[in-house]
């Protein structure tokens, strides 16, 4: 029988696995035999634990139980981040799935430097890879907008991003082709309130499609709304382009 002495038992949560190594340091003086025992329990849903760091187009993506959430099978949290400078890679530690959805606010200005913005995002992704060696990392390319001139910048940004992902196979991407209409701009049915004055924000249908693309990536296969609560409050069938 082994008795533990005072202050010899430590309890850690899942965040510790990426920053703490189980070990028994050598003793500097003669002592009795020592044992170090680790008991680990990981819930079945932990493989779906997810963090979404995203801009305002992710504002209605909610975790938890009940309607308009991802549901119990996909625990996690969303961190609001409007610009690439605000992405904190340290927040990703401990999550099985990491999603980064940010960038449009860095390139929408007339004087914005698209290449600098793309390089900033790839630097953030490199830091996340280093801090989260066991995580599955997915980055969103910039969504299509309703403005052709802005889409040209988005395409330039995405080309740099895709080139980075090709040389870093741990980084996956989402396929947003389903949002495009025949004119290669954001389809009116996906936009916010079908408003022509708001070229970048998704409406309820667009948010529903985005939520399904993310869930597809987490669960590893196309899913329908029954595998997570009705995040957009709709049971209609919408396009389900698979993530790449």
VOPAGU-2260 file (C-alpha; in pm, 1 decimal, decimal comma):
REM VOPAGU-2260
SITE   aa  ch    i         X         Y         Z
SITE  UNK   A    0       0,0       0,0       0,0
SITE  UNK   A    1     129,1     345,2     -91,7
SITE  UNK   A    2      34,2     650,3     114,8
SITE  UNK   A    3      61,9    1000,8     -22,6
SITE  UNK   A    4     224,9    1266,4     187,4
SITE  UNK   A    5      91,1    1616,3     234,8
SITE  UNK   A    6      97,5    1840,0     -74,5
SITE  UNK   A    7     204,0    1551,6    -297,8
SITE  UNK   A    8    -113,4    1520,7    -505,6
SITE  UNK   A    9    -176,3    1756,1    -796,4
SITE  UNK   A   10    -480,8    1780,2   -1021,4
SITE  UNK   A   11    -455,9    1930,1   -1369,2
SITE  UNK   A   12    -705,8    2004,8   -1642,3
SITE  UNK   A   13    -666,5    1936,0   -2013,4
SITE  UNK   A   14    -478,7    2262,0   -2073,6
SITE  UNK   A   15    -177,2    2121,0   -1885,5
SITE  UNK   A   16     -98,2    1848,4   -2136,0
SITE  UNK   A   17      73,1    2090,0   -2374,7
SITE  UNK   A   18     279,2    2271,7   -2111,7
SITE  UNK   A   19     358,5    2014,2   -1840,0
SITE  UNK   A   20     562,3    1692,9   -1856,8
SITE  UNK   A   21     507,5    1414,0   -1604,1
SITE  UNK   A   22     835,8    1338,3   -1431,9
SITE  UNK   A   23     992,9    1247,7   -1100,7
SITE  UNK   A   24    1298,4    1464,2   -1036,3
SITE  UNK   A   25    1606,1    1289,9    -888,3
SITE  UNK   A   26    1638,1    1310,2    -512,5
SITE  UNK   A   27    1950,4    1487,4    -383,2
SITE  UNK   A   28    1965,5    1284,7     -60,3
SITE  UNK   A   29    1912,8     916,2      27,4
SITE  UNK   A   30    1545,7     831,7      65,0
SITE  UNK   A   31    1298,8     550,7      38,7
SITE  UNK   A   32    1163,3     432,8    -295,2
SITE  UNK   A   33     936,6     693,3    -447,0
SITE  UNK   A   34     649,0     641,8    -690,0
SITE  UNK   A   35     487,9     887,2    -927,7
SITE  UNK   A   36     148,1     779,2   -1056,6
SITE  UNK   A   37     -68,8     960,4   -1306,9
SITE  UNK   A   38    -439,5     891,8   -1343,0
SITE  UNK   A   39    -593,4    1039,9   -1652,0
SITE  UNK   A   40    -953,1    1055,9   -1758,1
SITE  UNK   A   41   -1052,7    1216,9   -2084,7
SITE  UNK   A   42   -1419,4    1251,8   -2169,7
SITE  UNK   A   43   -1524,9    1118,3   -2508,3
SITE  UNK   A   44   -1626,4    1466,8   -2614,6
SITE  UNK   A   45   -1279,7    1610,1   -2547,1
SITE  UNK   A   46   -1168,2    1513,1   -2897,7
SITE  UNK   A   47   -1423,5    1766,8   -3022,5
SITE  UNK   A   48   -1317,6    2051,5   -2790,0
SITE  UNK   A   49   -1296,0    2358,1   -3009,8
SITE  UNK   A   50   -1190,2    2719,7   -2996,0
SITE  UNK   A   51   -1300,7    2964,2   -3263,7
SITE  UNK   A   52   -1107,5    3289,5   -3281,6
SITE  UNK   A   53   -1305,3    3500,8   -3520,7
SITE  UNK   A   54   -1446,0    3832,2   -3634,1
SITE  UNK   A   55   -1807,5    3949,0   -3637,1
SITE  UNK   A   56   -1913,4    3683,1   -3887,5
SITE  UNK   A   57   -1864,9    3426,7   -3610,6
SITE  UNK   A   58   -2060,6    3623,7   -3349,1
SITE  UNK   A   59   -2361,1    3389,4   -3358,1
SITE  UNK   A   60   -2156,0    3069,1   -3337,6
SITE  UNK   A   61   -2220,9    2958,7   -2981,4
SITE  UNK   A   62   -2115,3    2663,4   -2770,8
SITE  UNK   A   63   -2314,0    2492,8   -2496,6
SITE  UNK   A   64   -2646,6    2310,1   -2479,9
SITE  UNK   A   65   -2980,0    2390,8   -2633,6
SITE  UNK   A   66   -3096,5    2565,0   -2946,5
SITE  UNK   A   67   -2865,3    2783,3   -3151,9
SITE  UNK   A   68   -2551,3    2618,3   -3010,3
SITE  UNK   A   69   -2312,1    2349,3   -3129,7
SITE  UNK   A   70   -2442,6    2121,9   -2855,9
SITE  UNK   A   71   -2285,7    1892,2   -2597,2
SITE  UNK   A   72   -2091,7    1685,6   -2851,1
SITE  UNK   A   73   -1879,7    1984,9   -2946,3
SITE  UNK   A   74   -1768,1    2177,8   -2635,4
SITE  UNK   A   75   -1559,2    2490,3   -2665,3
SITE  UNK   A   76   -1564,0    2865,9   -2678,8
SITE  UNK   A   77   -1552,1    3155,9   -2922,2
SITE  UNK   A   78   -1309,2    3444,6   -2881,5
SITE  UNK   A   79   -1397,7    3767,1   -3060,5
SITE  UNK   A   80   -1110,9    3902,2   -3264,5
SITE  UNK   A   81   -1170,0    4175,5   -3521,8
SITE  UNK   A   82    -817,2    4212,9   -3658,7
SITE  UNK   A   83    -520,4    3984,8   -3710,8
SITE  UNK   A   84    -311,8    4181,1   -3462,1
SITE  UNK   A   85    -552,1    4077,6   -3185,8
SITE  UNK   A   86    -507,8    3700,8   -3234,4
SITE  UNK   A   87    -348,3    3553,0   -2921,8
SITE  UNK   A   88    -199,3    3209,5   -3001,7
SITE  UNK   A   89    -174,1    3123,2   -2630,4
SITE  UNK   A   90    -554,1    3107,8   -2606,8
SITE  UNK   A   91    -549,3    2799,1   -2831,8
SITE  UNK   A   92    -356,2    2581,3   -2585,8
SITE  UNK   A   93    -557,0    2282,7   -2461,4
SITE  UNK   A   94    -811,3    2261,2   -2743,5
SITE  UNK   A   95    -830,2    1967,7   -2982,1
SITE  UNK   A   96    -960,3    2184,9   -3265,3
SITE  UNK   A   97    -851,6    2540,2   -3341,0
SITE  UNK   A   98   -1031,7    2761,6   -3593,5
SITE  UNK   A   99    -904,4    3102,8   -3700,4
SITE  UNK   A  100   -1155,1    3317,2   -3891,2
SITE  UNK   A  101   -1015,6    3666,4   -3930,5
SITE  UNK   A  102    -864,0    3898,2   -4190,2
SITE  UNK   A  103   -1127,9    4098,0   -4377,5
SITE  UNK   A  104   -1091,1    4401,8   -4149,4
SITE  UNK   A  105    -718,7    4413,1   -4226,3
SITE  UNK   A  106    -763,5    4440,4   -4602,8
SITE  UNK   A  107   -1085,1    4635,4   -4657,9
SITE  UNK   A  108    -920,9    4977,8   -4636,3
SITE  UNK   A  109    -803,1    5136,4   -4960,2
SITE  UNK   A  110    -447,7    5169,9   -4833,1
SITE  UNK   A  111    -433,5    4824,6   -4678,0
SITE  UNK   A  112    -128,0    4612,1   -4755,6
SITE  UNK   A  113    -268,9    4269,5   -4841,6
SITE  UNK   A  114      63,3    4088,2   -4837,9
SITE  UNK   A  115     160,1    4225,5   -4496,9
SITE  UNK   A  116    -176,3    4115,1   -4360,5
SITE  UNK   A  117    -135,2    3764,0   -4500,4
SITE  UNK   A  118     216,9    3739,8   -4358,6
SITE  UNK   A  119      86,5    3845,8   -4017,5
SITE  UNK   A  120    -174,0    3568,5   -4022,0
SITE  UNK   A  121      78,9    3303,7   -4123,8
SITE  UNK   A  122     307,5    3417,3   -3841,3
SITE  UNK   A  123      20,0    3369,6   -3596,6
SITE  UNK   A  124     -46,1    3022,9   -3738,9
SITE  UNK   A  125     319,2    2928,0   -3697,5
SITE  UNK   A  126     302,5    3029,5   -3332,4
SITE  UNK   A  127     -15,7    2824,7   -3280,8
SITE  UNK   A  128     151,0    2517,9   -3432,4
SITE  UNK   A  129     441,0    2553,7   -3191,0
SITE  UNK   A  130     220,2    2602,0   -2884,1
SITE  UNK   A  131     -37,7    2336,1   -2975,1
SITE  UNK   A  132     148,4    2033,0   -3113,4
SITE  UNK   A  133    -151,0    1800,0   -3070,9
SITE  UNK   A  134    -424,4    2031,2   -3201,3
SITE  UNK   A  135    -597,0    2020,9   -3538,9
SITE  UNK   A  136    -569,8    2372,4   -3677,9
SITE  UNK   A  137    -802,9    2515,2   -3941,5
SITE  UNK   A  138    -788,5    2861,5   -4091,4
SITE  UNK   A  139   -1064,9    3028,5   -4288,6
SITE  UNK   A  140    -974,4    3203,6   -4610,0
SITE  UNK   A  141   -1138,8    3542,9   -4636,6
SITE  UNK   A  142   -1504,5    3498,9   -4726,8
SITE  UNK   A  143   -1627,1    3635,8   -5058,1
SITE  UNK   A  144   -1796,7    3973,9   -5032,5
SITE  UNK   A  145   -2055,3    4155,1   -5243,4
SITE  UNK   A  146   -1795,1    4398,8   -5377,4
SITE  UNK   A  147   -1579,6    4284,5   -5669,2
SITE  UNK   A  148   -1291,7    4521,6   -5587,8
SITE  UNK   A  149   -1273,3    4389,8   -5231,0
SITE  UNK   A  150   -1289,7    4034,0   -5359,5
SITE  UNK   A  151    -977,1    4097,3   -5567,1
SITE  UNK   A  152    -789,2    4179,6   -5246,6
SITE  UNK   A  153    -941,7    3878,6   -5073,5
SITE  UNK   A  154    -825,2    3647,4   -5353,4
SITE  UNK   A  155    -472,5    3789,8   -5331,1
SITE  UNK   A  156    -474,0    3738,1   -4953,4
SITE  UNK   A  157    -605,9    3384,1   -4987,5
SITE  UNK   A  158    -342,9    3286,9   -5243,6
SITE  UNK   A  159     -68,4    3368,2   -4994,0
SITE  UNK   A  160    -257,6    3182,6   -4722,0
SITE  UNK   A  161    -309,3    2871,0   -4935,7
SITE  UNK   A  162      57,3    2867,9   -5034,5
SITE  UNK   A  163     148,4    2868,7   -4665,2
SITE  UNK   A  164     -96,6    2586,9   -4590,4
SITE  UNK   A  165      46,9    2373,8   -4869,2
SITE  UNK   A  166     388,9    2387,5   -4704,1
SITE  UNK   A  167     240,6    2339,0   -4354,8
SITE  UNK   A  168      21,6    2027,6   -4377,4
SITE  UNK   A  169     -98,4    2062,7   -4018,3
SITE  UNK   A  170    -302,1    2367,4   -4121,3
SITE  UNK   A  171    -635,9    2286,1   -4283,2
SITE  UNK   A  172    -873,2    2525,3   -4458,8
SITE  UNK   A  173   -1245,0    2561,6   -4515,0
SITE  UNK   A  174   -1396,2    2559,3   -4863,3
SITE  UNK   A  175   -1611,4    2868,7   -4912,6
SITE  UNK   A  176   -1700,2    2815,7   -5279,8
SITE  UNK   A  177   -2060,5    2749,5   -5180,2
SITE  UNK   A  178   -2098,5    3116,9   -5087,2
SITE  UNK   A  179   -2022,4    3239,1   -5440,1
SITE  UNK   A  180   -2288,2    3319,4   -5696,9
SITE  UNK   A  181   -2247,6    3309,1   -6074,4
SITE  UNK   A  182   -2072,3    3648,7   -6066,2
SITE  UNK   A  183   -1812,8    3522,8   -5816,3
SITE  UNK   A  184   -1934,9    3747,6   -5535,0
SITE  UNK   A  185   -2117,8    3665,8   -5211,2
SITE  UNK   A  186   -2463,8    3537,4   -5294,5
SITE  UNK   A  187   -2746,8    3765,1   -5181,6
SITE  UNK   A  188   -2911,9    3477,5   -4996,4
SITE  UNK   A  189   -2609,3    3449,1   -4765,0
SITE  UNK   A  190   -2573,0    3818,6   -4683,8
SITE  UNK   A  191   -2702,5    4007,1   -4384,0
SITE  UNK   A  192   -3067,5    4100,9   -4429,1
SITE  UNK   A  193   -3005,5    4078,8   -4804,3
SITE  UNK   A  194   -2858,1    4428,4   -4762,5
SITE  UNK   A  195   -2663,8    4579,0   -5051,7
SITE  UNK   A  196   -2506,2    4834,8   -4819,2
SITE  UNK   A  197   -2339,2    4564,4   -4605,7
SITE  UNK   A  198   -2098,3    4377,9   -4835,2
SITE  UNK   A  199   -1919,0    4157,2   -4582,0
SITE  UNK   A  200   -2151,2    4029,7   -4306,7
SITE  UNK   A  201   -2334,9    3699,2   -4323,1
SITE  UNK   A  202   -2705,4    3666,9   -4256,8
SITE  UNK   A  203   -2878,0    3375,3   -4084,7
SITE  UNK   A  204   -2847,3    3144,4   -4384,3
SITE  UNK   A  205   -2479,7    3225,6   -4430,2
SITE  UNK   A  206   -2412,3    3169,2   -4060,3
SITE  UNK   A  207   -2588,0    2833,9   -4079,9
SITE  UNK   A  208   -2366,7    2723,2   -4368,5
SITE  UNK   A  209   -2053,0    2846,6   -4189,4
SITE  UNK   A  210   -2149,8    2655,2   -3875,0
SITE  UNK   A  211   -2196,8    2335,6   -4073,7
SITE  UNK   A  212   -1860,4    2372,1   -4245,0
SITE  UNK   A  213   -1692,2    2405,7   -3906,5
SITE  UNK   A  214   -1883,7    2111,1   -3757,8
SITE  UNK   A  215   -1800,5    1900,0   -4064,1
SITE  UNK   A  216   -1433,2    1966,7   -4000,3
SITE  UNK   A  217   -1456,6    1875,8   -3631,7
SITE  UNK   A  218   -1657,9    1556,3   -3676,9
SITE  UNK   A  219   -1458,0    1452,3   -3981,5
SITE  UNK   A  220   -1753,8    1404,9   -4215,0
SITE  UNK   A  221   -2054,2    1597,1   -4348,6
SITE  UNK   A  222   -2316,8    1636,1   -4077,5
SITE  UNK   A  223   -2668,2    1770,5   -4060,4
SITE  UNK   A  224   -2824,2    1993,8   -3798,9
SITE  UNK   A  225   -2921,0    1701,6   -3578,6
SITE  UNK   A  226   -2561,5    1646,9   -3466,0
SITE  UNK   A  227   -2559,7    1989,1   -3307,7
SITE  UNK   A  228   -2844,1    2218,4   -3211,3
SITE  UNK   A  229   -3008,4    2438,4   -3472,7
SITE  UNK   A  230   -2749,7    2709,1   -3467,1
SITE  UNK   A  231   -2937,4    2928,2   -3713,1
SITE  UNK   A  232   -3284,7    2818,1   -3613,9
SITE  UNK   A  233   -3357,9    2655,1   -3947,1
SITE  UNK   A  234   -3412,7    2298,8   -4068,2
SITE  UNK   A  235   -3382,4    2385,7   -4436,4
SITE  UNK   A  236   -3121,2    2207,7   -4645,8
SITE  UNK   A  237   -2841,6    2439,1   -4749,8
SITE  UNK   A  238   -2520,4    2382,0   -4948,5
SITE  UNK   A  239   -2274,4    2159,5   -4763,1
SITE  UNK   A  240   -1937,8    2204,8   -4930,9
SITE  UNK   A  241   -1686,5    1987,2   -4751,8
SITE  UNK   A  242   -1378,0    2133,3   -4592,9
SITE  UNK   A  243   -1051,9    2064,0   -4766,2
